Amino acid sequence: MQARHSFSVIPPYILRRIIDNGSEVQQRCARQTLTHVQTLMAHGHGKVDAPLVTSPGELVRDIYDAQQKESLPGEQVRYEGQPSNGDIAVDEAYDYLGVTHDFFWQVYQRNSLDDKGMILSGTVHYGKEYQNAFWNGQQMVFGDGDGEIFNRFTIAIDVVGHELSHGVTETEAGLIYFEQSGALNESLSDVFGSLVKQYHLQQTADQADWIIGEGLLAKGIQGKGLRSMSEPGTAYNDKLLGKDPQPAHMKAFIKTREDNGGVHLNSGIPNRAFYLAATAIGGYAWEKAGYAWYDTVCDKQLAQNADFATFAKFTIKHGEKRSGKNVAAAIEKAWKDVGVL
């Protein structure tokens, strides 16, 4: 098991744009968040055994309030089965941790993130106007945003699903957080984050919006969310944030030293492949396409440094094994359409 990383939902390139273009206060917030993100990424967490539930599929949530400090976990404010304390961020964290847990249990018979019944912990009101949410290998942490660029980070169910899904990928595949394997790691979180939302809304692939972080951008920011899985590069175009830089095809693959070799940028390519496969197959995306991706993550033959093409071949194989030749063909075509195969 490799050392645990912290995974944050706002990529460094967005924070850098705010530092370049924002007001003094916005720049300060973004600079603090960026420094913190870099510290998190540099200090992977050692493996800590989280408390476990007693019976398979049992849901236990544990929510804390950091009270705008940066120490974790903070003060316990709501435990499984307790009533709301009237704080919307606490309620959203509680509800969406629950939906994500139920999704993995009901759809993939996965017993929490680690498949051993890990209790789901979350801390809200982290830091002052903290412009991010992250998974630190043990729990979810949510900033409040600044209200000018980002709303509170508990607002988007797919952001919660995205971050928690890092726990699944980490436990199963341990994909190295660098270049293509890192972009796959990010893409898997977008895939499962989007599926959590689709499952919650009971939407079919063609009804879904395929936007990650819908509702997260504050009023006045020109954009639909952080990323678009259906059309990478179109999620936002704003004078403060700039234009969404994600490529949608291998011919536009970005080589960079920043962002761990472009993990949040190039994830657009496998994201679009999943979207194309899911919409071609039709029905609920978590069923056939989702299972092919999930089976791939759980395949012990998948190398920790797998590139896009390797991962693609595994999804085709698992798609056929579980759902037949037609599904495999749709998945293969999707990967070809984005230039991976």
C-alpha positions in Angstrom: 0.0 0.0 0.0 1.5 3.3 -1.0 1.5 6.3 1.3 -1.9 8.1 1.3 -2.1 11.3 -0.6 -4.4 14.2 0.0 -6.7 14.9 -3.0 -8.3 18.3 -3.4 -11.1 19.2 -5.7 -10.0 22.6 -7.0 -7.0 22.2 -9.2 -3.9 24.4 -8.7 -4.3 26.0 -12.1 -7.7 27.6 -11.1 -6.2 28.9 -7.9 -3.3 30.4 -9.9 -5.7 32.2 -12.2 -7.4 33.8 -9.2 -3.9 34.8 -7.9 -3.3 36.5 -11.3 -6.7 38.1 -11.8 -8.5 38.4 -8.5 -9.0 41.3 -6.1 -6.5 41.6 -3.2 -8.7 39.6 -0.8 -9.4 36.9 -3.5 -5.7 36.6 -4.2 -4.9 36.2 -0.5 -7.6 33.5 -0.1 -6.4 31.6 -3.3 -2.7 32.0 -2.2 -3.4 30.5 1.2 -5.4 27.6 -0.3 -2.7 26.9 -2.9 0.0 26.9 -0.4 -2.0 24.5 1.7 -2.8 22.2 -1.2 0.9 22.0 -2.1 1.7 21.1 1.5 -1.0 18.4 1.5 0.3 16.9 -1.8 3.9 16.9 -0.5 3.1 15.2 2.7 1.3 12.0 1.8 -0.4 10.5 4.9 0.8 7.3 6.4 -1.8 4.6 6.5 -4.1 5.1 9.4 -6.7 2.5 10.3 -10.1 4.2 10.4 -12.7 2.9 12.8 -15.0 0.3 11.2 -18.7 -0.6 11.4 -19.8 -3.9 12.8 -22.1 -5.2 10.0 -21.6 -5.1 6.2 -23.3 -2.2 4.5 -24.0 -0.4 7.7 -23.7 3.4 7.4 -22.0 5.4 10.1 -21.3 9.1 9.6 -19.4 11.3 11.9 -19.4 15.1 11.2 -17.2 17.7 12.8 -17.0 21.5 12.7 -13.5 23.0 12.4 -15.0 26.4 13.4 -12.8 28.2 10.7 -9.6 26.8 12.1 -7.3 24.5 10.2 -7.0 21.8 12.8 -8.7 18.4 12.2 -11.1 16.9 12.9 -12.6 19.8 15.0 -15.6 19.6 17.3 -18.1 16.7 16.8 -21.5 18.1 15.8 -23.5 15.2 14.4 -23.1 11.4 14.6 -25.1 8.7 12.8 -28.8 8.9 13.7 -28.6 12.2 15.5 -30.9 15.0 14.3 -29.8 18.1 12.4 -28.2 20.9 14.3 -29.6 23.4 11.8 -26.2 24.0 10.0 -26.8 23.5 6.3 -23.1 22.6 5.7 -23.3 19.9 8.4 -26.6 18.5 6.9 -25.2 18.5 3.3 -22.0 16.7 4.4 -24.1 14.2 6.4 -26.6 13.6 3.6 -24.1 13.3 0.7 -21.7 11.1 2.7 -24.7 8.8 3.1 -25.7 8.9 -0.6 -22.1 8.0 -1.6 -22.0 5.1 0.8 -25.3 3.8 -0.3 -24.3 4.1 -4.0 -21.2 1.9 -3.5 -23.1 -0.6 -1.3 -26.3 -0.9 -3.4 -24.6 -0.8 -6.8 -21.3 -2.5 -6.3 -21.8 -4.3 -3.0 -18.8 -2.3 -1.7 -18.7 -2.0 2.1 -17.7 1.6 2.4 -14.7 3.2 0.7 -12.2 0.6 1.9 -14.6 -2.3 1.5 -14.1 -3.1 5.2 -16.8 -0.8 6.6 -14.9 2.3 7.2 -16.8 5.0 9.2 -17.3 8.1 7.0 -16.0 11.2 8.7 -16.3 14.8 7.5 -15.2 18.2 8.8 -17.0 21.4 7.7 -16.1 25.1 8.1 -12.5 24.3 7.6 -10.3 27.5 7.6 -11.4 31.0 6.8 -13.0 31.3 3.3 -11.1 28.2 2.4 -11.5 27.6 -1.4 -11.4 23.8 -1.5 -12.5 20.4 -0.3 -10.2 17.5 0.1 -9.9 13.9 1.1 -6.8 13.3 3.3 -6.8 9.5 3.3 -9.0 9.4 6.5 -11.8 11.9 6.1 -13.5 14.5 4.0 -12.7 18.2 4.7 -14.8 21.1 3.3 -14.1 24.8 3.1 -16.8 27.4 3.0 -15.6 29.2 -0.1 -15.5 32.9 -0.3 -19.1 33.5 -1.7 -17.6 35.5 -4.5 -15.9 32.8 -6.5 -16.9 29.6 -4.8 -20.0 28.7 -2.7 -19.6 26.3 0.2 -18.0 23.1 -0.8 -20.7 20.8 0.7 -23.2 22.2 -1.9 -22.3 19.8 -4.7 -23.0 16.1 -4.3 -20.6 15.1 -7.1 -17.8 16.9 -5.3 -18.4 14.8 -2.2 -18.7 11.7 -4.4 -15.5 12.7 -6.2 -13.4 13.1 -3.1 -14.7 10.0 -1.4 -14.0 7.9 -4.5 -10.3 8.7 -4.1 -10.6 6.5 -1.1 -11.9 3.6 -3.3 -9.2 4.1 -5.9 -6.5 4.3 -3.3 -7.6 1.1 -1.6 -8.0 -0.9 -4.8 -5.6 0.3 -7.5 -3.3 2.7 -5.7 -2.8 4.6 -9.0 0.3 6.7 -8.7 -0.7 10.4 -8.6 1.5 11.5 -11.6 1.0 12.0 -15.3 -1.4 9.5 -17.0 -1.9 7.2 -14.0 -2.6 10.4 -11.9 -5.0 11.7 -14.5 -6.8 8.3 -14.4 -7.0 8.6 -10.6 -8.7 12.0 -11.0 -10.9 10.8 -13.8 -12.1 7.9 -11.8 -13.2 10.3 -9.0 -15.1 12.3 -11.6 -16.7 9.2 -13.0 -17.9 7.9 -9.7 -18.7 11.4 -8.4 -21.0 11.9 -11.4 -22.5 8.4 -11.0 -23.2 9.2 -7.3 -25.2 12.2 -8.5 -26.9 10.3 -11.3 -27.8 7.5 -8.9 -29.2 10.0 -6.3 -31.3 11.7 -9.0 -32.1 8.4 -10.8 -31.0 9.8 -14.1 -30.1 7.8 -17.2 -26.9 8.6 -19.0 -28.7 10.9 -21.5 -30.5 12.8 -18.7 -27.4 13.6 -16.7 -25.6 16.9 -17.0 -22.1 15.4 -16.8 -20.8 18.5 -15.0 -18.6 18.1 -11.9 -19.2 20.8 -9.3 -22.6 22.1 -10.5 -23.6 24.9 -8.1 -20.1 25.4 -6.8 -19.3 28.5 -8.8 -20.7 31.6 -7.1 -23.2 34.0 -8.8 -21.5 36.2 -11.4 -18.9 33.6 -12.4 -19.4 32.5 -16.0 -19.5 28.7 -15.9 -21.5 25.6 -15.2 -19.0 23.9 -12.8 -15.4 22.8 -12.5 -15.3 20.3 -15.3 -17.5 18.9 -18.1 -17.2 15.2 -18.8 -19.2 15.4 -22.0 -17.3 18.4 -23.4 -14.0 18.9 -21.6 -12.8 22.5 -22.0 -16.3 24.0 -21.8 -17.1 24.1 -18.1 -16.3 27.7 -17.6 -15.1 30.8 -19.4 -14.7 33.7 -17.0 -12.5 36.8 -16.8 -11.4 35.7 -13.3 -10.9 32.0 -13.8 -10.0 32.1 -17.4 -11.2 29.4 -19.8 -11.5 25.8 -18.8 -8.1 24.3 -20.1 -9.1 20.6 -20.2 -8.3 18.7 -23.4 -11.0 16.3 -24.8 -8.7 14.3 -27.1 -5.2 12.8 -27.0 -4.0 15.1 -29.8 -4.4 18.0 -27.3 -2.8 16.1 -24.4 -0.9 18.6 -22.1 2.7 17.9 -21.1 3.4 19.9 -18.0 5.4 19.7 -14.8 2.6 21.5 -12.9 -0.3 19.8 -11.2 1.7 16.5 -10.8 2.1 16.3 -14.5 -1.4 17.6 -15.4 -3.5 15.2 -13.4 -6.5 17.6 -13.3 -6.0 18.7 -16.9 -5.6 15.4 -18.9 -8.3 13.7 -16.9 -10.7 15.3 -19.4 -9.7 12.7 -22.0 -10.7 9.5 -20.0 -13.7 11.5 -18.7 -15.0 12.0 -22.2 -14.3 8.3 -23.0 -16.5 7.3 -20.1 -19.3 9.7 -21.1 -19.2 8.4 -24.7 -19.3 4.8 -23.6 -22.1 5.4 -21.1 -24.3 7.3 -23.6 -23.7 4.8 -26.4 -24.7 1.9 -24.1 -27.7 3.9 -22.7 -29.7 3.4 -19.6 -28.2 4.0 -16.2 -24.5 4.8 -16.5 -23.6 3.1 -13.3 -24.8 -0.3 -14.5 -22.8 -1.4 -17.5 -20.2 1.3 -18.2 -19.8 2.0 -14.5 -19.3 -1.7 -13.7 -16.6 -2.0 -16.4 -14.7 0.9 -14.8 -15.3 -0.4 -11.3 -14.1 -3.9 -12.1 -11.0 -2.4 -13.7 -10.2 -0.4 -10.6 -10.5 -3.6 -8.5 -8.4 -5.7 -10.9 -5.2 -6.6 -9.2 -3.5 -6.9 -12.6 -3.8 -3.2 -13.2 -0.4 -1.6 -12.6 -0.1 1.4 -10.3 1.5 3.4 -13.1 -1.1 2.3 -15.7 -1.4 4.7 -18.7 -4.6 5.5 -20.5 -4.2 2.8 -23.2 -3.6 0.1 -20.5 -6.6 1.2 -18.5 -8.8 1.3 -21.7 -8.0 -2.3 -22.6 -8.9 -3.4 -19.1 -12.3 -1.6 -19.3 -13.0 -3.3 -22.6 -12.1 -6.7 -21.2 -14.3 -6.2 -18.1 -17.1 -4.7 -20.1 -17.3 -7.9 -22.2 -16.9 -10.3 -19.2 -19.8 -8.8 -17.3 -22.1 -7.3 -20.0 -21.2 -8.9 -23.3 -19.7 -8.0 -26.7 -21.9 -5.0 -27.5 -20.9 -3.2 -24.3 -17.2 -4.0 -25.0 -17.6 -2.6 -28.5 -19.2 0.6 -27.3 -16.4 1.0 -24.7 -13.7 0.4 -27.3 -15.2 2.9 -29.7 -15.3 5.5 -27.0 -11.6 5.1 -26.3 -10.8 5.3 -30.0 -13.0 8.5 -30.3 -10.7 10.3 -27.8 -7.6 9.0 -29.5 -6.4 6.7 -26.7 -6.6 3.5 -28.8 
